[in-house]
């Protein structure tokens, strides 16, 4: 995970993370302090690993 100014973030997740878990901020891993995940984009490689980016708001 890489958090950038303005609430933007990007990162990678293994095959154990579903798109829905990332969208719902499962376990608060993408956004802290109860912020919602917004504008999330997820791309999966051939092995099912995810690269994602979005922002917290």
C-alpha positions as CSV (number, residue, x, y, z in Angstrom):
1,X,0.0,0.0,0.0
2,X,1.1,3.5,-0.9
3,X,-0.9,6.4,0.5
4,X,-0.5,9.7,-1.3
5,X,-1.5,13.3,-0.4
6,X,-5.2,14.1,-0.8
7,X,-6.3,10.6,0.3
8,X,-5.2,8.8,-2.9
9,X,-3.8,5.3,-2.6
10,X,-2.5,2.4,-4.7
11,X,-1.3,-1.1,-4.0
12,X,-1.4,-4.7,-4.7
13,X,-3.3,-7.6,-3.3
14,X,-3.0,-11.4,-3.6
15,X,-5.6,-13.8,-4.9
16,X,-7.0,-14.2,-1.3
17,X,-8.6,-10.7,-1.6
18,X,-11.8,-10.5,-3.5
19,X,-12.8,-7.3,-5.4
20,X,-15.7,-7.0,-3.0
21,X,-13.4,-7.1,0.0
22,X,-11.3,-4.3,-1.5
23,X,-14.4,-2.2,-2.4
24,X,-15.8,-2.6,1.1
25,X,-12.5,-1.8,2.8
26,X,-12.5,-5.1,4.6
27,X,-10.5,-4.9,7.9
28,X,-9.9,-1.2,7.2
29,X,-6.8,-1.9,5.1
30,X,-7.3,0.7,2.4
31,X,-8.8,3.7,4.3
32,X,-8.3,4.6,8.0
33,X,-10.6,6.3,10.5
34,X,-13.9,5.0,8.9
35,X,-13.3,6.8,5.6
36,X,-15.0,5.2,2.6
37,X,-13.1,3.8,-0.5
38,X,-14.0,5.9,-3.5
39,X,-13.1,5.7,-7.2
40,X,-11.5,2.2,-6.8
41,X,-10.1,0.7,-9.9
42,X,-8.9,-3.0,-9.8
43,X,-7.0,-4.9,-12.4
44,X,-6.2,-8.6,-12.1
45,X,-3.3,-10.3,-13.7
46,X,-3.4,-13.8,-15.2
47,X,-2.7,-15.4,-11.8
48,X,-5.5,-13.4,-10.1
49,X,-3.4,-10.9,-8.2
50,X,-4.9,-7.4,-8.0
51,X,-3.3,-4.0,-8.7
52,X,-5.6,-1.2,-7.4
53,X,-5.9,2.5,-6.9
54,X,-8.5,4.9,-5.6
55,X,-9.0,7.4,-2.8
56,X,-10.4,7.7,0.7
57,X,-13.2,10.1,1.4
